[in-house]
Amino acid sequence: MKFIDRTGESYLTKEGYQIKIIKCKGSLSCDIEFEGGVIIEDLNYHQIKNGQVKNPYHKSVYGVGYIGIGKYVAHVKRKPTKSYDTWIGMLRRCYSEKSFIRRPTYKDVTVCEEWHNFQTFVKWYEENYIEGFHLDKDLLSKGNKIYSPETCCFISLEDNSKIRWRKEVSNIEDNQDE
């Protein structure tokens, strides 16, 4: 089969991004560039042509989160990693309308912009995670409304439950004063 140099060809991904082949080494190895300069190497031409290439900076998780480029993976053998479960749970609590029904106190809670990038969050996660513990934003700063490296830590489920219980009692008392 004759090699066709596809360098310069442009395509639209299923996510709606314009991509351009910037180097073609054969049908099984092409480098592409997204609008904005993100480059991904060694992609299959047929994936490119069919729009199956995903922009690692596409905000696909609750409109804010994205996987990014780096060594951390969200799934291993189709099973979500613990770090991915923690990250997506945090984003769900802060940005999912369905979640606000169950936990209305999270309506004003946000995640710092750097943690919208899964790669950045997992780096912090791996440096701080304690087996069996849970991500918490309330222990270090009472009344905190942001998940960030400066405001979060990992605590035991028992301690997390105590904090949650104290917060709920405090909210009830505040509402009775009104």
Legacy VTK file of the C-alpha trace (Angstrom):
# vtk DataFile Version 3.0
C-alpha trace
ASCII
DATASET POLYDATA
POINTS 178 float
0.000 0.000 0.000
1.335 3.382 -1.014
2.092 5.897 1.764
-0.001 9.059 1.545
1.382 12.028 3.429
-1.643 13.563 5.194
0.319 16.476 6.689
-1.775 19.662 6.570
-5.179 17.928 6.470
-7.791 19.287 8.890
-10.663 17.474 10.594
-13.376 18.152 13.147
-13.555 15.984 16.269
-16.810 14.653 17.732
-16.285 17.134 20.591
-16.338 19.938 17.994
-12.632 20.815 17.913
-10.737 21.610 14.728
-7.538 19.547 14.442
-4.756 19.536 11.896
-2.270 16.793 11.057
1.170 18.344 11.541
3.274 15.255 10.841
2.401 11.961 9.218
4.642 8.911 9.495
2.103 6.519 7.975
-1.530 5.608 8.550
-0.766 4.327 12.040
1.237 7.283 13.285
0.232 10.896 12.849
0.815 13.909 15.085
-2.016 16.417 15.387
-2.499 19.904 16.744
-5.689 21.286 18.227
-6.656 24.918 17.800
-4.850 26.633 20.645
-1.654 24.646 20.248
-2.215 21.347 22.095
-0.232 18.657 20.279
-0.860 14.922 20.537
1.580 12.492 18.940
1.319 9.048 17.383
-2.397 8.790 16.644
-4.035 6.434 14.198
-5.136 8.272 11.033
-8.525 6.507 11.053
-9.250 7.813 14.569
-8.365 11.300 13.360
-10.487 11.006 10.203
-13.479 9.650 12.191
-13.289 12.459 14.781
-12.471 10.080 17.645
-9.566 12.137 18.979
-10.343 13.702 22.361
-9.018 17.040 23.481
-7.393 16.435 26.887
-8.426 19.964 27.921
-12.095 19.564 26.991
-14.164 20.402 30.087
-16.176 17.192 29.971
-16.692 16.645 33.708
-19.552 18.799 35.044
-18.546 21.564 32.631
-15.310 22.347 34.506
-13.149 19.221 34.864
-10.766 17.827 32.261
-8.211 15.019 32.185
-5.238 17.065 30.929
-1.944 15.670 29.681
0.314 13.732 32.014
1.136 10.407 33.545
-2.035 9.910 35.590
-4.846 7.747 34.226
-8.511 7.840 35.172
-9.178 4.156 34.497
-7.227 0.913 34.657
-8.801 -1.964 32.728
-12.038 0.074 32.455
-12.231 0.468 36.246
-11.965 4.001 37.685
-8.926 4.641 39.856
-9.383 5.768 43.492
-7.956 9.161 42.605
-10.449 9.545 39.734
-13.363 8.526 41.980
-12.246 11.115 44.551
-11.803 13.842 41.902
-15.108 13.222 40.164
-16.925 12.979 43.520
-15.533 16.357 44.543
-16.602 17.934 41.232
-20.045 16.299 41.475
-20.659 17.757 44.944
-19.756 21.249 43.713
-21.152 21.381 40.169
-23.974 18.844 39.757
-27.518 20.207 40.026
-28.706 16.725 41.063
-26.189 16.711 43.897
-27.550 20.010 45.264
-30.924 18.350 45.876
-29.305 15.911 48.299
-26.718 18.340 49.680
-27.972 21.938 49.271
-25.108 23.295 51.426
-22.732 22.569 48.519
-24.422 25.126 46.223
-21.823 27.769 47.093
-18.836 25.416 47.253
-16.273 25.426 44.434
-13.074 23.682 43.394
-9.959 25.770 42.771
-9.215 26.162 39.080
-5.942 24.201 39.204
-7.852 21.128 40.454
-10.176 21.249 37.443
-7.194 19.525 35.782
-7.208 15.854 36.827
-3.409 15.640 36.424
-2.818 18.445 38.931
-5.326 17.030 41.413
-3.821 13.515 41.277
-0.304 14.823 41.887
-1.567 16.411 45.137
-3.665 13.309 45.898
-0.690 10.951 45.617
1.445 13.188 47.841
-1.240 13.384 50.563
-3.523 10.339 50.385
-3.800 8.091 53.449
-5.271 4.633 52.774
-8.914 4.446 53.846
-9.217 8.189 54.533
-11.547 10.673 52.808
-10.971 14.060 51.176
-12.125 16.887 53.443
-12.325 20.652 53.020
-13.729 21.548 56.472
-11.125 20.355 58.990
-8.393 22.899 58.231
-10.741 25.869 57.907
-14.193 26.041 59.499
-16.840 27.248 57.064
-14.522 26.736 54.080
-16.254 26.852 50.675
-13.401 25.824 48.360
-11.550 22.602 47.611
-7.861 23.412 47.089
-4.395 22.165 48.074
-4.299 24.739 50.891
-7.728 23.913 52.329
-7.984 20.132 51.974
-6.628 17.084 53.738
-7.530 13.438 54.189
-9.345 12.401 57.370
-10.902 9.231 58.708
-14.566 8.518 58.016
-15.242 8.751 61.761
-13.724 12.242 62.041
-15.434 13.345 58.828
-18.801 12.201 60.250
-18.189 14.188 63.468
-17.476 17.346 61.466
-20.566 16.799 59.302
-22.728 16.209 62.390
-21.430 19.380 64.099
-22.078 21.371 60.919
-25.653 20.057 60.635
-26.370 20.876 64.306
-24.896 24.357 63.806
-27.097 24.899 60.711
-30.202 23.848 62.656
-29.332 26.234 65.501
-28.690 29.078 63.022
-32.080 28.481 61.378
-33.857 28.501 64.770
-32.404 31.934 65.548
-34.012 33.454 62.435
LINES 1 179
178 0 1 2 3 4 5 6 7 8 9 10 11 12 13 14 15 16 17 18 19 20 21 22 23 24 25 26 27 28 29 30 31 32 33 34 35 36 37 38 39 40 41 42 43 44 45 46 47 48 49 50 51 52 53 54 55 56 57 58 59 60 61 62 63 64 65 66 67 68 69 70 71 72 73 74 75 76 77 78 79 80 81 82 83 84 85 86 87 88 89 90 91 92 93 94 95 96 97 98 99 100 101 102 103 104 105 106 107 108 109 110 111 112 113 114 115 116 117 118 119 120 121 122 123 124 125 126 127 128 129 130 131 132 133 134 135 136 137 138 139 140 141 142 143 144 145 146 147 148 149 150 151 152 153 154 155 156 157 158 159 160 161 162 163 164 165 166 167 168 169 170 171 172 173 174 175 176 177
